[in-house]
Amino acid sequence: MFARATFRAAAPAKQSFRTYSSKTSTPQSTATPWIVAGAAAASGLFGYTYLGNQRHPVHAEAQAGDTSSSTKKAFTGGDQGFISLKLKEVKPYNHDTKRFIFALPEEDMTSGLPVTSAVITKYKSPDAEKPTIRPYTPVSDEGVQGHMDLLVKMYPNGPMSTHLHDMSPGQTLDIKGPIPKYPWTPNKHNHVALIAGGTGITPMFQLMRAIFNNPEDKTKVSLIFGNKTEADILLREEFDKLEKEYPQRFKTFYTLDTPPKDWPHGKGFVTKDVLEQVLPDPKSENIKVFVCGPPPLYKTVSGPKVSPTDQGDLSGILKELGYSKEQVYKF
């Protein structure tokens, strides 16, 4: 899922993650919700956060799931092909986005998706010569049983998003997976930085969820999230909850193309000044920068991918700042 947005100059971030510490208070000049995940000496990229033995409330659904090898998985990859899933429920999210809850073939099944991975959706309209195929990263926990959820933004003349938004509970959609992305293991990196635009946030959320769902994963996470307007910010409630509970591990910097009056966070688009202040220093040990968003974001920040299997060369702002190709992954 990619938002169709543009990225231009932005005011520098008010607070640098590079100098952030447990003694640093939020500047009075900004309420920018930074979210940082991870302990200083370890690393990890996806997950849910724990408080003692209690799971963070935003991740409550994961308690019903199990990702062990004995759990039945809906998507097994290989020669499985597409499977037809019934739409169980549709929940409006904002002015142009809905959450689509698809029932898995059996109630005790999990999706079977590893972190990080996506699924492919397929739909052929009666008057089309070829089917429409689009990738999506589910926003439901990989361990939850019985359903898999997609958060889909409606795009004008978008064939798949239009079809999904026209669907009613009881109808089915062909879905295939998993489509592997960046293989994740707990503490794989000391610090990960996520640069997202619009609906490019969903693979980042998958990764963050996995990190904080694992009490052994101590990865630090910093998120830069660009959108057109405040109403377009997806999953903000989850990020704000994590920020409050783990202020020393998870930081988020929001920036808007068209901010409301008295907007306390970033104004404008992602720029070199913002990234230089927010991202971990490229000379830091064992870091990884992830990028996901519309084509203008890739062009400006990292350069585009050549194909799903070819990351292409690193260019743009990240190269200018001294990051290496090995330090960057483009979803």
Secondary structure, 3 states (H helix, E strand, C coil): CCCCCCCCCECCCCCCHHHCCCCCCCCCCCCCCCCCCCCCCCCCCCECCEECCEECHHHHHHHHCCCCCCCCECCCCCCCCCEEEEEEEEEECCCCEEEEEEECCCCCCECCCCCCEEEEEEECCCCCCCCEEEEECCCCCCCCCCEEEEEEECCCCCHHHHHHHHCCCCCEEEEEEEEECCCCCCCCCCEEEEEEEHHHHHHHHHHHHHHHCCCCCCCEEEEEEEECCHHHCCCHHHHHHHHHHCCCCEEEEEEECCCCCCCCCEEECCCHHHHHHHCCCCCCCCEEEEEECCHHHHHHHCCCCCECCECCCCCHHHHHCCCCHHHEEEC
